Amino acid sequence: MTLPTSWINSLTRNLLHSQDNRFALPRTCLVGIGSDLRGDDSAGLMVVRQLLQHPHADNLLIIEGGPAPENVTGKIRAFRPEHVILIDAAHMDEPPGAIQWIPLDAIDGMSASSHSLPLSMLAGYLTAEIGCEVSVLGIQPAQNEVGSELSPSVQTAVDEISTELINYLVVG
């Protein structure tokens, strides 16, 4: 499975700003969301865990938000990012492992629903409190039953997202 070109193009367009004929990364925060106890729901956590294994620039904050990402808003506020990317399993009526940017006005009801606060409320809070842009990157789960493992299709998506983000965001 390959990432759709539109995903990569959108990543480049949204994150990298041209300055003097070179690309610069805005102050960015990646938040992995989900529950380790529910198989594919842990996809966002798995992405950020892979990223945390690599050195990264000072203008990048990588956080495990878990099932209650609202609990890390203090760290996000203190970092003062220009862009926050929430990475989460999301029911999008796509094949398992599909990766899509989800418009903020469409995120209600799309989540795998393991967290307590809707992502739309979290995005609205971050936008109002910090004045940053918020994006949601969704991964279509195959399953999210309690006690299940990450499915092969979602593991492939996690690995591909991590690879792309490492290419754009990680130094070293």
C-alpha positions as CSV (number, residue, x, y, z in Angstrom):
1,M,0.0,0.0,0.0
2,T,1.4,3.4,-0.9
3,L,0.4,6.7,0.6
4,P,-1.9,8.6,-1.8
5,T,-0.1,11.4,-3.6
6,S,-2.6,13.9,-2.2
7,W,-1.6,13.0,1.4
8,I,2.0,13.7,0.7
9,N,1.2,16.8,-1.4
10,S,-1.0,18.1,1.4
11,L,1.7,17.5,4.0
12,T,4.2,19.5,2.0
13,R,1.7,22.3,1.3
14,N,0.5,22.5,4.9
15,L,3.8,22.1,6.7
16,L,6.7,23.4,4.7
17,H,6.8,27.1,3.9
18,S,9.1,28.5,1.3
19,Q,11.7,31.0,2.6
20,D,14.5,32.2,0.3
21,N,14.0,29.3,-2.1
22,R,14.3,26.7,0.7
23,F,11.6,25.0,2.8
24,A,11.2,25.8,6.5
25,L,9.1,23.9,9.0
26,P,6.8,26.0,11.2
27,R,6.7,25.4,14.9
28,T,4.8,22.1,14.8
29,C,3.3,19.7,17.4
30,L,2.3,16.1,16.5
31,V,-0.2,14.5,18.9
32,G,-0.8,10.7,18.7
33,I,-4.2,9.8,19.9
34,G,-5.7,6.4,20.9
35,S,-5.8,3.6,23.3
36,D,-3.2,0.8,23.5
37,L,-6.0,-1.5,24.8
38,R,-8.1,-1.4,21.6
39,G,-6.0,-2.7,18.6
40,D,-6.2,-0.3,15.7
41,D,-7.3,2.6,17.9
42,S,-3.6,2.8,19.0
43,A,-2.5,3.8,15.4
44,G,-1.9,7.5,16.3
45,L,0.2,6.4,19.4
46,M,2.2,4.0,17.3
47,V,3.1,6.8,14.8
48,V,4.4,9.2,17.4
49,R,6.3,6.4,19.2
50,Q,8.2,5.6,16.0
51,L,8.9,9.3,15.6
52,L,10.1,9.7,19.2
53,Q,12.9,7.2,18.4
54,H,14.5,9.8,16.1
55,P,16.2,13.1,16.9
56,H,14.1,16.0,15.9
57,A,14.4,19.8,15.6
58,D,13.6,22.2,18.4
59,N,10.6,23.5,16.5
60,L,8.9,20.1,16.7
61,L,7.1,18.7,19.7
62,I,5.9,15.1,19.6
63,I,3.4,14.0,22.2
64,E,1.5,10.8,23.1
65,G,-2.0,12.1,23.8
66,G,-3.4,8.7,24.6
67,P,-7.2,8.3,25.0
68,A,-7.5,11.8,26.6
69,P,-5.5,14.2,24.4
70,E,-7.1,17.2,26.2
71,N,-4.8,16.3,29.1
72,V,-1.7,17.4,27.2
73,T,-3.0,20.8,26.2
74,G,-0.8,22.5,28.8
75,K,2.3,21.1,27.1
76,I,1.0,22.2,23.7
77,R,0.2,25.7,25.0
78,A,3.6,26.1,26.6
79,F,5.3,25.1,23.2
80,R,3.1,27.6,21.3
81,P,3.0,25.8,18.0
82,E,1.9,27.4,14.7
83,H,0.5,24.0,13.6
84,V,-0.9,21.0,15.5
85,I,-1.4,17.7,13.8
86,L,-3.7,15.2,15.6
87,I,-3.1,11.6,14.4
88,D,-5.9,9.2,15.2
89,A,-7.8,6.2,14.1
90,A,-11.0,7.4,12.4
91,H,-14.0,5.6,10.8
92,M,-14.0,7.1,7.3
93,D,-15.8,4.4,5.4
94,E,-12.6,3.5,3.6
95,P,-10.6,0.2,3.4
96,P,-8.6,-0.6,6.6
97,G,-5.3,1.3,6.6
98,A,-6.5,4.1,4.4
99,I,-4.9,7.5,5.4
100,Q,-6.7,10.8,4.9
101,W,-6.6,14.4,6.1
102,I,-9.9,15.0,7.7
103,P,-11.5,18.4,7.4
104,L,-12.2,19.9,10.9
105,D,-15.8,20.4,10.0
106,A,-16.1,16.6,9.3
107,I,-14.3,15.2,12.4
108,D,-17.4,14.9,14.6
109,G,-18.5,11.3,14.6
110,M,-15.5,10.1,12.5
111,S,-13.2,9.1,15.4
112,A,-12.8,5.6,16.6
113,S,-14.3,7.1,19.8
114,S,-12.0,5.8,22.5
115,H,-11.3,9.3,23.8
116,S,-13.5,11.3,26.1
117,L,-13.6,14.7,24.4
118,P,-14.6,15.0,20.7
119,L,-11.6,16.1,18.5
120,S,-13.6,19.0,17.2
121,M,-13.7,20.5,20.7
122,L,-10.0,19.9,21.2
123,A,-9.2,21.5,17.8
124,G,-11.5,24.5,18.6
125,Y,-9.9,25.0,22.0
126,L,-6.3,24.9,20.5
127,T,-7.2,27.3,17.7
128,A,-8.8,29.7,20.1
129,E,-6.2,29.4,22.9
130,I,-3.0,29.4,20.9
131,G,-4.1,30.7,17.5
132,C,-2.6,27.8,15.7
133,E,-3.7,25.8,12.7
134,V,-5.0,22.3,13.6
135,S,-5.1,19.3,11.2
136,V,-6.4,15.8,11.7
137,L,-4.7,12.9,10.0
138,G,-7.0,9.8,10.1
139,I,-6.2,6.1,9.7
140,Q,-9.1,3.8,8.9
141,P,-9.1,1.0,11.5
142,A,-10.0,-2.6,10.7
143,Q,-11.1,-3.3,14.2
144,N,-10.8,-1.8,17.7
145,E,-12.0,-4.5,20.1
146,V,-10.6,-4.4,23.6
147,G,-7.5,-6.7,23.8
148,S,-6.9,-6.9,20.1
149,E,-3.6,-6.3,18.3
150,L,-2.8,-3.7,15.6
151,S,-4.1,-5.2,12.3
152,P,-1.5,-5.7,9.5
153,S,-3.2,-3.0,7.2
154,V,-3.1,-0.4,10.0
155,Q,0.5,-1.4,10.9
156,T,1.4,-0.7,7.3
157,A,-0.3,2.7,7.4
158,V,1.5,3.5,10.7
159,D,4.9,2.6,9.2
160,E,4.2,4.7,6.0
161,I,3.1,7.7,7.9
162,S,6.0,7.5,10.2
163,T,8.4,7.2,7.3
164,E,6.9,10.3,5.5
165,L,6.9,12.3,8.7
166,I,10.5,11.3,9.5
167,N,11.5,12.5,6.0
168,Y,9.9,15.9,6.5
169,L,10.2,16.5,10.2
170,V,13.1,14.7,11.8
171,V,16.7,15.8,11.7
172,G,19.9,13.7,11.8
